[in-house]
């Protein structure tokens, strides 16, 4: 029984297709050419074509399923990639050919429509996992910086109306499982089993298909914003100012003042604009890791626990409250964070706009030099965020004036969450 463009037959993916002894389109991660490496095929239009675990689009694949189920989308439809090539050329760089340097994104993911044009013409459904375009940003904090004479329009990077010209890069995660396991110092079998169990058995190929080494996880990716000439990121001569920022929807978008996220993000953007105007290049990498990768529901539960605990909210118990609710203080684990920087060819960051010890350590472990760490100015820290900031400094965040004392941490009681 069939319906238009659909069939009642279910194709199980937990084992190879009948008669398929080896992968029809193998992936050789870190190969010397993209053709030798092979394409990432996360959709199925013909039996035996898919060569990864999971599907393109990550969590958005579920919306695709709803669109197909409702009849709004033909499941056999394939994208017309005409005129979708990157707005600027990126790479290749030597890091692309080192299977240990980049393990969580596809370094060729922005140009498969070009390098695999023949295979696409032959019928393979090969889709980009990275898109590169040009855009303009406009934020009230930048207008304030212009009004206060900290920034001035140059009509190239910063326009007189406050618009900032950027190159914008969307990156979907593509995990090379042997490399991910090595990065976290676990065996591949242990990683596969844990991923299988913690996703409720959603991806049986993790434990039944060791021949499939690439996984398209159902998680958010990252967006990189480049201020100035993208090529300067890899030339080894130009100064680079960079902030790697982890998503905080409440602050970044809606301006909640319980944390320093939006102030630090806008401060990073201001520093990136200034660097680009001085002949260098600025970079913001925005990772979708809401609530320290614990999720927004967990984050709001922690807000309640902090507010209602005996003695009120204090820096001394800031991380303890999170661990009580979530079982862990922080699930971001920055080991994968350097991958987009390697993809952009970066070997040194001159000004790293971050106080995070975890981000700094991850960059150093990845072989990226950090010349200067830039803390957030005190005047940009909202009063309600003082508890968070003092707790982070005590936990190891970079602070030029040193970590706060135990007495300082106790004295933060009642200075946060007053409005919550």
C-alpha positions in Angstrom: 0.0 0.0 0.0 1.4 3.4 -0.9 0.4 7.1 -0.8 1.8 9.7 -3.1 5.6 9.7 -2.8 5.4 7.5 0.3 5.3 3.8 1.0 4.2 1.7 3.9 7.5 -0.2 3.8 9.8 0.6 6.8 13.5 0.5 6.1 15.3 -0.4 9.3 18.7 1.2 9.7 20.1 -0.8 12.5 21.8 -3.2 10.1 23.3 -2.8 6.6 21.0 -3.0 3.6 20.6 -6.6 2.3 23.6 -7.4 0.1 25.6 -4.4 1.3 28.8 -5.8 2.7 30.6 -2.4 2.8 29.5 1.2 2.7 28.7 2.4 -0.8 30.1 5.8 0.0 32.7 5.5 2.8 34.0 8.5 4.7 37.8 8.8 5.4 38.0 11.6 7.9 41.1 13.8 7.5 41.9 12.5 4.0 44.2 14.7 1.8 41.4 15.6 -0.6 37.6 16.1 -0.2 37.0 13.5 -2.9 39.0 11.0 -1.0 37.3 12.0 2.3 33.9 11.5 0.7 30.6 13.3 1.1 28.4 13.4 4.2 25.1 11.9 3.2 22.4 12.2 5.9 19.3 11.9 3.8 17.9 8.8 2.0 16.5 8.8 -1.4 17.9 5.5 -2.5 18.6 2.4 -0.5 22.2 2.1 0.8 23.2 5.7 0.2 23.3 7.1 3.7 26.7 6.9 5.3 26.1 8.6 8.7 24.1 8.0 11.8 21.3 10.5 12.2 19.9 13.0 9.7 20.7 16.5 8.3 19.3 19.4 10.3 19.7 17.8 13.7 16.6 18.5 15.9 15.0 20.3 12.9 14.6 16.8 11.3 11.6 16.4 13.6 9.9 19.4 12.0 10.7 17.9 8.6 9.0 14.7 9.7 5.9 16.7 10.7 5.9 18.5 7.4 6.1 15.2 5.6 3.4 13.6 7.8 1.0 16.5 7.2 1.6 16.4 3.4 3.2 19.8 3.3 6.6 18.4 2.2 7.4 15.8 -0.4 9.8 13.4 1.3 11.6 12.9 -2.1 12.1 16.7 -2.6 15.7 17.7 -2.9 17.1 21.3 -2.4 18.1 23.3 -5.5 21.5 24.6 -4.4 21.9 27.0 -7.3 23.6 30.3 -6.1 24.0 29.0 -2.5 27.8 28.9 -2.5 29.6 30.8 0.3 29.6 34.6 0.1 33.4 34.5 0.8 36.0 31.8 0.2 37.2 29.9 3.3 40.1 27.5 3.3 41.3 24.9 2.8 43.7 25.1 5.8 46.1 22.5 7.1 43.9 21.9 10.1 41.2 20.4 7.8 43.5 17.5 7.0 44.3 16.6 10.7 41.7 14.1 12.0 42.5 15.2 15.5 42.1 19.0 15.0 38.5 19.0 13.7 36.1 16.3 15.0 32.7 18.0 15.5 32.1 19.8 12.2 32.6 18.9 8.5 35.4 21.1 7.2 34.1 20.7 3.6 30.5 21.3 4.7 30.2 24.7 3.1 31.0 23.6 -0.4 29.7 20.1 -1.1 27.6 21.5 -3.9 30.8 22.5 -5.6 33.3 19.7 -4.8 30.7 16.9 -5.2 28.8 18.4 -8.2 29.2 15.3 -10.3 27.9 13.0 -7.6 24.9 15.3 -7.0 24.2 15.3 -10.8 24.3 11.5 -10.6 21.5 11.5 -8.0 23.2 11.6 -4.6 21.4 13.9 -2.1 24.4 15.7 -0.6 23.6 18.8 1.4 25.7 21.6 3.1 26.2 21.5 6.8 27.7 25.0 6.8 26.4 28.2 5.1 28.3 31.5 4.7 26.6 34.8 3.9 27.0 38.5 4.5 24.8 40.4 6.9 24.5 43.5 9.1 24.0 43.7 12.8 22.4 46.5 14.7 22.4 46.6 18.5 21.5 49.5 20.9 24.7 49.0 22.9 26.7 49.8 19.8 24.7 53.0 19.3 25.5 53.8 22.9 29.2 53.2 22.3 29.1 55.6 19.3 27.2 58.2 21.4 29.9 57.9 24.1 32.7 58.2 21.6 34.1 54.7 22.3 33.4 53.8 18.6 33.2 55.9 15.5 31.6 55.1 12.1 34.1 54.3 9.3 31.3 53.4 6.8 33.1 50.1 6.1 32.9 48.0 9.3 30.6 50.4 11.2 28.0 52.5 9.5 26.8 55.9 10.7 23.4 54.4 11.6 25.0 51.8 13.8 24.9 48.9 11.4 27.9 46.5 11.5 29.0 44.7 8.4 29.8 41.0 9.1 30.3 37.7 7.5 27.9 35.3 9.1 28.5 31.5 9.2 26.0 28.9 10.3 27.5 25.6 11.4 25.7 22.3 12.0 27.4 19.7 14.1 29.0 16.7 12.3 30.6 14.3 14.8 33.5 12.0 13.9 33.0 9.5 16.7 36.6 8.2 16.9 37.8 11.8 17.2 35.1 12.8 19.7 36.1 9.8 21.9 39.8 10.6 21.7 39.0 14.3 22.6 37.1 13.2 25.8 39.7 10.4 26.6 37.2 7.6 26.4 36.9 4.5 24.2 34.8 4.8 21.1 32.7 1.8 22.3 32.1 3.6 25.6 31.1 6.8 23.8 28.7 5.0 21.4 27.0 3.0 24.2 26.5 6.1 26.4 25.1 8.1 23.4 22.8 5.2 22.7 21.6 4.9 26.2 21.2 8.6 27.0 19.1 9.2 23.9 16.7 6.4 24.9 17.9 4.1 22.1 17.0 6.6 19.5 20.0 5.7 17.3 20.6 1.9 17.3 23.3 2.3 14.7 25.5 3.7 17.5 25.9 0.2 18.8 25.1 -2.0 15.8 26.9 -0.2 12.9 30.6 0.4 13.9 31.2 1.0 10.1 29.3 4.2 10.4 31.8 6.6 12.1 30.0 9.9 11.6 27.0 11.1 13.6 24.7 14.0 13.0 23.5 14.7 16.5 20.1 16.3 17.2 21.6 19.4 18.9 22.1 23.0 18.1 25.2 24.1 16.3 27.0 27.4 16.2 27.1 30.7 14.3 30.3 32.6 13.7 30.3 36.4 13.0 33.4 37.7 11.4 34.2 41.5 11.5 36.6 42.4 8.7 38.4 40.3 6.2 37.8 36.6 6.8 41.1 35.6 5.2 43.0 37.6 7.8 42.0 35.0 10.4 44.4 32.5 8.9 47.2 34.7 7.6 49.3 34.6 10.7 50.0 38.3 10.6 46.8 40.0 11.5 45.6 40.7 15.1 42.5 38.7 16.1 40.0 39.7 18.8 37.7 36.8 19.6 34.8 36.0 21.9 33.3 32.5 22.1 29.9 32.9 23.6 27.5 30.2 24.9 23.8 30.9 24.3 21.7 32.5 27.0 18.3 33.3 25.5 16.9 35.2 28.5 19.9 37.7 28.6 21.1 37.7 25.0 17.7 38.2 23.4 15.4 39.5 26.2 17.9 41.4 28.3 17.4 39.6 31.6 19.9 41.1 34.0 20.5 38.1 36.3 23.7 37.3 34.4 26.5 39.0 32.4 25.8 37.2 29.2 24.4 40.0 27.0 26.7 42.6 28.4 29.7 40.4 27.7 28.4 39.5 24.3 27.9 43.2 23.3 31.3 44.1 24.9 32.9 41.4 22.7 31.2 42.8 19.6 32.4 46.3 20.5 36.0 45.0 20.8 35.7 43.1 17.6 34.5 46.2 15.7 37.4 48.2 17.2 39.9 45.5 16.1 38.5 45.3 12.6 38.7 49.1 12.2 42.3 49.0 13.3 43.2 46.6 10.5 42.8 43.3 12.3 39.8 41.0 12.4 37.1 40.3 15.0 35.3 37.0 15.6 32.3 36.0 17.7 31.4 32.3 17.9 27.9 31.8 19.3 27.3 28.2 20.5 23.8 26.8 21.2 24.4 25.6 24.7 21.5 27.1 26.7 21.8 27.0 30.4 25.4 25.6 30.4 24.1 22.9 28.0 21.6 21.8 30.7 18.7 23.5 29.1 16.4 26.4 29.9 14.0 24.5 32.1 16.8 23.3 34.3 18.2 26.8 34.4 14.9 28.3 35.6 14.6 25.5 38.2 18.0 26.5 39.5 16.9 30.2 39.7 14.0 29.1 42.0 16.3 26.9 44.2 18.8 29.8 44.5 16.2 32.3 45.5 14.4 30.1 48.0 17.3 28.5 49.8 18.0 29.4 53.4 20.0 32.6 53.6 19.1 33.7 50.1 21.2 33.6 47.0 24.9 33.6 47.6 28.0 33.1 45.5 29.2 30.5 47.9 26.3 28.2 46.9 25.9 29.2 43.3 27.3 26.1 41.7 26.0 23.8 44.4 22.4 24.8 43.6 23.0 23.9 40.0 24.5 20.5 40.8 21.7 19.7 43.2 19.1 20.2 40.4 21.0 18.9 37.4 23.6 16.5 38.9 26.5 18.4 37.4 27.6 22.0 37.6 28.2 22.6 33.9 27.7 20.3 30.9 29.3 22.5 28.2 32.6 20.7 28.3 34.6 23.0 26.0 36.7 20.3 24.4 34.8 20.7 21.1 34.8 24.5 21.2 38.0 25.1 19.3 36.9 23.2 16.2 35.3 26.3 14.4 38.5 28.2 15.1 40.6 25.5 13.6 38.2 25.5 10.6 38.8 29.2 10.1 42.6 28.6 10.1 43.2 30.4 13.5 46.5 29.6 15.3 46.7 32.6 17.6 44.2 34.9 19.3 45.6 38.2 20.4 42.7 39.3 22.6 40.4 36.7 24.0 37.3 38.4 25.3 36.4 35.9 28.0 37.1 35.1 31.7 36.3 31.4 31.4 39.0 29.1 32.5 37.4 26.2 30.7 37.3 28.0 27.3 40.9 29.2 27.8 42.2 25.7 28.8 40.4 24.2 25.8 42.1 26.6 23.4 45.5 26.0 24.9 45.0 22.2 24.8 44.0 22.6 21.1 47.3 24.4 20.3 45.8 27.8 19.8 47.9 30.6 21.4 46.1 33.2 23.5 48.1 36.4 24.1 45.7 38.4 26.2 42.5 37.6 28.2 40.0 40.5 28.4 37.7 40.6 31.4 34.3 42.3 31.3 34.5 45.9 32.6 33.0 46.2 36.1 30.6 48.9 35.0 28.9 46.4 32.6 28.1 43.9 35.3 24.4 44.2 36.3 23.8 44.4 40.1 21.8 41.2 40.0 24.6 39.4 38.2 27.2 40.0 41.0 26.5 36.7 42.7 27.2 34.8 39.5 30.4 36.8 38.7 31.9 36.3 42.2 31.1 32.6 42.2 32.8 32.2 38.8 35.9 34.1 39.9 36.1 31.8 42.9 35.7 28.8 40.7 38.7 29.7 38.5 37.5 32.5 36.1 40.2 34.9 35.1 40.2 38.0 37.3 43.1 40.5 37.1 42.5 41.4 40.8 42.5 37.8 41.9 39.8 35.5 43.2 37.4 36.7 45.9 37.8 35.5 49.5 35.4 33.2 51.3 34.2 36.3 53.2 33.6 38.1 50.0 31.4 35.2 48.7 29.3 35.2 51.9 28.8 39.0 51.6 27.0 38.5 48.2 23.9 37.2 50.0 20.8 39.0 48.9 22.5 40.8 46.0 21.1 38.6 43.3 17.7 37.5 42.1 15.9 40.2 44.0 13.4 40.5 41.1 12.8 36.8 40.7 
